[in-house]
Each structure stands twice: as C-alpha cells, then as structure tokens.
Amino acid sequence: MSTARFSDDFKRDAVARITQRGYPVREVSERLGIRQHSLYAWKKKVAKTSSDEVEKDAEIRRLKRELARVAEERDILKKATAYFARDAK
C-alpha cells in the first residue's frame, strides 16, 4: 500500500477550492484523485493555522499600538527635559 505525499501548496490549493471557491468536497476529491477524508483533515489543519495567524496578527497590532504610545511618552519627556533645562540656565 503506497501513501502519496502531497506538497503544502497542493494541499492549500485543494482546501481553497472548497472554502473559497465553494466546490463540494466530493467533487474536489474526485477531480484531484484524493480521498475525502484527506481533504477534511487538510481543511482542519488549515483552519487551525489560520486561527493561529489571526492571533499573531492581533498581538502584532497590540504591540504596535503600545510602541506608538511609549514613543509618544518618550517624545513628551524629551521636550519637557529640554524646556526645563533651558529655564534652569
């Protein structure tokens, strides 16, 4: 019994046919010559990866907002230091 190895690009394309283009799983499996079970497993794996990416994107956005806030605070402190140093002379 031979197990076929498919590339990640092939798997993503097959799942995209189901999720984005709306083809039925049965039709995609027949056209590509793979089992329906494999398609469902790939779809589940892609969904998990997508949710991980969404979480990472949310964390990146949060960190960018925090960085902007901290940079603004730093700039305010720099201006205040320059202002008070000028008055002290």
C-alpha positions in Angstrom: 0.0 0.0 0.0 1.5 3.3 -1.1 0.9 6.6 0.6 1.0 9.6 -1.7 2.8 12.7 -0.5 1.4 16.0 -1.5 3.1 19.4 -1.2 1.8 22.0 1.1 0.9 24.2 -1.9 -1.2 21.4 -3.3 -3.0 20.9 -0.1 -3.7 24.7 0.3 -5.0 24.8 -3.2 -7.3 21.9 -2.7 -8.6 23.4 0.5 -9.1 26.8 -1.2 -11.2 25.1 -3.8 -13.6 24.0 -1.1 -13.5 27.1 1.2 -13.0 30.0 -1.2 -14.5 28.8 -4.5 -17.3 26.8 -2.9 -16.8 23.4 -4.7 -18.2 20.4 -2.9 -15.6 18.1 -1.1 -16.7 15.1 -3.2 -16.2 16.9 -6.5 -12.7 18.2 -5.5 -11.6 14.8 -4.2 -12.7 13.1 -7.5 -11.0 15.7 -9.7 -7.7 15.6 -7.7 -7.8 11.8 -7.1 -7.6 12.0 -3.3 -9.8 10.8 -0.5 -12.4 13.0 1.0 -11.1 12.2 4.5 -7.7 13.7 3.4 -9.4 16.9 2.3 -11.3 17.2 5.6 -8.1 16.7 7.5 -6.2 19.3 5.4 -9.1 21.7 5.9 -9.0 21.3 9.6 -5.2 21.8 9.7 -5.5 25.0 7.5 -8.3 26.3 9.8 -6.1 25.8 12.8 -3.1 27.5 11.1 -5.4 30.4 10.1 -6.6 30.9 13.7 -3.0 31.0 14.9 -2.2 33.6 12.3 -5.2 35.7 13.4 -4.0 35.6 17.0 -0.4 36.6 15.9 -1.8 39.5 13.8 -3.8 40.7 16.8 -0.8 40.5 19.0 1.3 42.5 16.4 -1.4 45.2 16.2 -1.5 45.4 20.0 2.3 45.7 20.2 2.3 48.4 17.5 -0.2 50.5 19.5 1.8 50.1 22.6 5.0 51.1 20.8 3.3 54.2 19.5 2.1 55.1 22.9 5.6 54.6 24.5 7.3 56.6 21.7 4.9 59.4 22.3 5.6 59.4 26.0 9.3 59.4 25.3 9.0 62.4 23.0 7.0 64.3 25.6 9.6 63.6 28.2 12.4 64.8 25.8 10.6 68.1 25.2 9.9 68.6 28.9 13.6 67.9 29.7 14.7 70.4 27.1 12.2 73.0 28.3 13.2 72.7 32.0 17.0 72.6 31.1 16.5 75.9 29.2 14.8 77.6 32.1 17.4 76.4 34.6 20.2 78.4 32.8 
